[in-house]
Amino acid sequence: MVGLAAPWRRNGLITLASLAIIVSACGGGASPTPAAPSAAPPASEAPAASEAPPASAAPAGDTTLGSNESDAVPKAAVAAMVDYCQTQTGVNVKVNTTDHNTFQNQISSYLQAKPDDVAKWFAGNRVRFFAAQGLLSPIDDVWAEIEQYMTPGLKVASTAADGKTYFVPVYQYPWVVLYRKSLFKEKGYTIPKTIADFTALGDKMKADGLVPLAFGDQDGWPAMGTFDILNMRMNGYTFHMGLMNGTEKWSDPRVKAVFEKWAELLPYFQEGAPGRTWQDAAKLALVDKKAGMYFLGTFANEQAGENAPDVGFFPFPLMGTQYDSENAIDAPIDGFMLTGNPANPEAAKALLKCFGTPEAQLAYVLSPGLTSVAVSPLADTSKYTDVQKAQAEILKGAGFIAQFLDRDARADFAGPSGMQGFLLSFLNDPKQDLDKFLGEIQAYYDTLPPQE
């Protein structure tokens, strides 16, 4: 998890200078990583604003990259960044793409077999888990060259329990409420600021024959974002992270209150979510104006095609609690890691060094249709789309930034046998005995092996 106490900006892009990593150890032997400073560093400690030099020269060679970006828009973005870095480094890269959800569910067996040299993955606990299992190679030498482009918090998010770095962050995206601007204008809807405004708008949308909130959870993880935002809004960031790392209990009455509130809100959500992909919820409900809103990461806008400029978004409404002022959100960081036994480590590291440069990150996020933003504070944001500029503003206003439940919690708890399955159970039967339901979640957590 990443906590942002005092965000700072350079060249128009929000950065994570004050990211404080508050993590549990991942399964497989990881232990907590020391927190980063809670306040932003003085301007004198920030990376220089001069134009970033090109990636270090490296001998030409061949390497392979395993990618989970199977959807057309992000797949093209990976290709754009790889093309840029092939030109810069002389390295020849073969990209092997696997369906996103399949890649995520099979990543452990993939890394234990004969993986590609470089693999696309997630920051924080998700990379620490595999580093602790010895399935990744440390890349401190890569970070010695790319640290000049990064913030201290980004390095912490890329560092495992052994103090070594294993990850190159490239981009991030906030979870927000998306909507069609033309639909709001046509119907006279206004953006809700509070949960009361939100439900009132939902009632208006129902009266107009619309589904208030599109929703698809076939892959198991999208519902996690709804839990995250409700829990952070109702119980605060600190409690949420305690729940993620096991110092708070799922059987706590505060967690029950979250599911009770969620059950109250479910009539505003699109029915049949367990049988619908998030892509279909985006394209066939939000984009087709059958749903008025959709709470998901801004990557959902990539499903809008030519309608993308008409998709706006806003932060999830405030809940009227003492934690509203925290304005905590999910904004995961994605990037790349070096697998445990790469066939050509030198070529792979040359590629990763290039990925860490502002120019390579811009090659990714400026790919047509892409909505994410580069993590480097030195990235030139002048060519950002309005959607990307709006994301930067939302990130600027966030008091705390979480990675996402399936990245903040230990992987063996967050997966299909754990929270993915439990949340699907809740969606299928929201009126079930919540005390029993939450007791089962805690019991499952307690059966997991100790974290060293």
N, C-alpha and C positions, 0 to 999 in steps of 0.2 A: 504494500500500500504506500501511497505517496501522500504526504500531508503538506499543503502549501499554506504557510502562515503569512508570508508577506511577498506577494508576487512582484516581479520587476520586469521591465520590458526593454528591448533594444531593437531598433529598426522596425518597430511596429508589431513585433511578435511577442506574445506572452511567453515567459520562460519559467522554468521550475527551479529557480535559484535557491529557494528555501524549502525544497522538498525534504520532509522528514520521513524517513522510512520507519514505519511502525509495523513490524512483521512478526508473524509466528514462524517457527522453523517449519520448513516443508518436510513431508515424509521422506525417509531415506537418509536422515542424519543431519539435515541442515539445522542451524541454530540461529537465534536472532541476530540480525545485523545492527551494529550501532547506528543510532539516529544521526541524521545530518543536522546541522545547525537549524534552529527553529526560526531564525530571522534571516532575511535576505542579506547577502554580503554587501559591504560598501561598494560604491561604483568602481573604486580603484581595484577591487578584486574581481570585477566582472571581466569576461573576455574582451579583448580589444576590439574596437569597431572597425578596424582596418579590413580590407578585403581579404578573405581567407585564401591562402595559397593552395595550389593544386595538390592532390594526393601525392605521397612520396612515390618516387619511381620504384618499380619492382620488376624483377625479371619476368619476361613473358612466360606463360605456362597455361595449363588447363586446370579448371576446377569445376565443381558442380554445386548447384544450389537447389535445395528442396524448398518448395513454396506451397503454402496453404491457400494462396490467393487464386481460387478457381473461377470466381466471378469475373466477367469481362473487364470491368473498369479497373479494379485493383490489379488484375493480371497484367493489363497494359502498363500500369504504373511500375510494377516490378520490372517489366521489360525495358521501360524507359530508363530507369536507374541503372540497370545492368548494362544497357547499351552505352550510357555515359561513362560508366566506370571501366568498361572494356577499352574504350578509347583512351581514357586517362592512364590506365595501368599496363595495357598490352596483354592482359590476362584474357584468355578465352573461357567463357562461362557457358555451361550447359544448364538450363533451368528445367527442373522436373517438377511439374505441378500436380498436386493431389487435391481432390475435393476437400473443401475447408473443414467440414465437420469430421470426415474420415481421418484427415491428417491429425486433427486435435485429439480424437479418441484413440488413435493408434500411435501417438508420438513416442510413447515409452518403448514399444516393441521396435519401432523404426530406429530409434537411437541405439538400441541394443544389437541391431542387426548390422547391415552395411549401409549406413546413411550417406547422404551427400556430404560434401566437405562443409558447406555452409547451410544453415537451416533458418527459415523465418520463424520467429516465435515472439514471446511476450516478456516484458520486464518483470522485476520483482520476484515474488515467490515462485512463479512459473519457471523462471530460469534457474533460481537457486536450488530448486528441487532436483533437477537433473545434474547440476554441478556437484551437489552433495553425493550423488550416486556415481560420480566418476564418468558420466556419459558425455561430458563436454570438455573442451580444451580451454585453459585460461588464455586470455588475450591482453595481458598487461602491456606487452610491447605495442599492440595496436592502440591501446588507450594512451600510451606515452606520446603518440602523435596526434590523436584526435581530441585529447582533453582540452586543447585550446579552443575548440568549437563548442564545448559543452558547459553545462552548469554543474556545480557540486552535487545537486540533487539527482541529476541524470546519471552521474557516476555511481552514486549510492544505489540507485535502482538497478544498476548493472553489475553490482558486486555481490558475491556469495559470502557465506559464513566464514570461509577461509581467508577472506580479505582480498581475494583475487577477482579480477573482472572477467566476465564471460559473455557479455552482450553489448551490441552496438545499437543504441536507440536511434530511430529514424523519424517517426511521426507519432502523433496522438490525435485523439478525437473525443469530445465531450458527449455525454448522454444528455439528450434534450427532448423537448416536446416539439415534434415537427408538424407543420400544417401547410395547406395550400393557400397562398396569399390571395389568389383570385376568389377562392371560396369564401374566405373571411370577409372580403370586400363585398361580394355579392350578397351575403347573408347579414352583413352588418355586425359580425362578431368582433369582439375585442379580446386582446390577449389577457388571460386571467393572471392575476398576481397572487391570489390566495387560493386555498383549497375550496373555500366557499364559492369564490368566483368560478373556479374550475368545474365544480359540480353543477352550478347554475348554467354554465355554458353547455355542459353535457346534456342537461335537460332540454335546452333550446335545440340542440342538434338532434336529439331524439324526436322532438316535435316536428322537426324539419325532415324527418325520414332518414337521418344519418346515424351511423354508428359513431359515438363520440371518440373512442380510441381504438385504432387498429391494433391487432395483437396476434402474434404467431410464436409458438413455443415448441414446435416439433423437434428442434435440435436440443432442447433442454436448458440452454443457457440464457435465452433472452429474458425469461421471467426473473432471473437473478437481479437484473438492473432495477426492476420495480421494487423488489425487496430492499435493495441497497438504498434507494432514494427515500423510501418511506422510513426505513430504520434510521438513516442519518438525520432526516428531518424531525422525526419524533423523539429519538433517543440520543442524538448527538454522535459526532464523529468518533470520539474516544470510546464510547460504548460499542459502536459498530466495529471498530478495529479490535476491541477486546473479544468480541464475539467471533471475529475472523481468526484470531490467533489462539482461541481456546481459554482465555482468562475469564470470559463471561460465559454463562450457560444459555443454551437454547431454550431451556425450560423456564427461564426468567419471565416474570409477568410482563416485562417491558417488550419482550419479543411477541408474546401473545397479543398485546395491544396492537402491534404492527399488523399481524395477520387478521385481527378483527377489523381494523381499518381497511385493509386490502379487500376483505370480504364485502365491506360496505361499498367499496368503489367498483367491484367487479361488474355490476350491472352496466357500467359505462364502457367496459371493455368488449371487444369483439368476441363473440362466442366461438367455441370450437378451437381455441388456441393450440391445444396439444396436438391437433392434427394439421396444423398450418405452419409452413415455413415463414421465417421473418421476411424473406424476399416477396412471397405472395401477399403478405400483409401490407408491405410497402407498395407494391405495384398495383395489386387488385383492389386495395381498399383506400389507402391514402391518396395515391397518385390518381386513381380513377374517381376520386371524390365520393366514394361510398362511405368513407370514414373522415371525420373532421380533423383528427389529430393522431399522432403516433409517438409513443415514448420509446426511443431507441437511440443508439449512437448516430452521429451525423452521417455515418457511412450509408445509412438507409437512403439518403438523397441520391446515391449512385444508381438507385433503381429507377429514378424518375426520368432518365433519358432527356428528351428535348424539353420536358417540363421542369427540369432541375432548377432553373432560375425562379420559378414560381413557388418553390418550397422554402418556407421560412422556418424559424424555430425560436424557442424561448426556454429558459430554465424551468424545471418542474416547480409548480407553485409552492409558496410557503405554507406551513401547516399551523401557524399560530402557536408555536412552542418557543421555549427559551433558546432553542438551537437554530432558529431561523437565521440569526445573525451569522452563524458559521457558513451558511450558504455552501455546504459541502456537495460535491458532485462526483460522479465517476468520469474519469478521463484517461483511459488506458494508454499505455505506451507500447508500441510495436517496434520490432527491429529484427536483428539477425545475430546468430551465435555460431561458433566454430564447434563442430561435432568432435567426438572423442578421439578418433583416429583418422584424420583427414588424409586422403591419398596425396594431396599436394598442399601441405600447410602454408608454404610461402606464398603461393598464388592465392590461396584462400584468404590469408591475412592481408595481402595487398588489396583484395576486393573489399574486405571489411574496413580497411583504413579509408578507402574511397567512400564507402557508405556513410562514414562518420563526418564527411565534409558537408558544409552548407549547400554547396552546388549539387551534390548528388541527392541530398534530401529534397531540394527544390525540383530536381528532375522527376522525383517520385510524385510529390504533392501537386505539381503543376500539370501532371498528365491529365488529358481531357476527362472531365466528369468526376475526378477525384475530389473529395471534400476535406480530407485530413489536413493538418498543418505540421510543418517541420518542427522538430524539437530544438534545433540549434538556434541560439539567440542571434547568431550572425547571419541567418538566412534572410535574403532580401525579400521582403513581403510586398513589394510594390506591385507585383503581378498577381497577387492573391485575388481570388474571386470575392464577391461580396459575401458569399457563404463562409469562406475561410476567414475573412476579416471579422465577421460576426462571431465565429468560434473563438477567435483570439480575445474578443471583448468578454465573452462569457467566461473564458478561462481566467482572464484578468480579475473578474469579480468573484471568483471562487475563493472562499476562505480555506477550504481543505479539499484535496483531490485524492480520491480513492482509485485503485486500479480496476476493480470489479471483483465480485464475489469469487468467481472461479480463478482469480489470480491472487487475491489477497488471502484466501484460505488455503490450507494445505490441499494439494492436488487429489489425494486419495479420499478427501472428504467432499470435494466440490464436484466430482465426476458423476457419471450416469448412475452408479450405485449409491451415491450420496445425495447431495442437495439437488442435483438435476431431477432425480427421481422423486424426492420429497416434494419439490415444488410442483411437479406434474400431478402428484397425488392431491395436493391442495387445490389446484385448479380444477381437477375433476370432481372434487367434493369439498367445496369451501365451507360447508356447514358441518363438517365432521368435528369430533371432539378435539378441540385444539390442544388441550392439556395432554391428551394421549399422543396426539400428533407430534407435538414439540418434545415430549418425553422420548419418543422413538428417535427423533433426530439426535438428541443428546446421547441416548444410549448407543446409537451408531458411532457417534464421535468418540465415545469412551472405549469402543472396541478397537480403535485404530492403534497401531503400535506406537510406543513412546517415541518422541522426537529427541534425538541426542543433542 
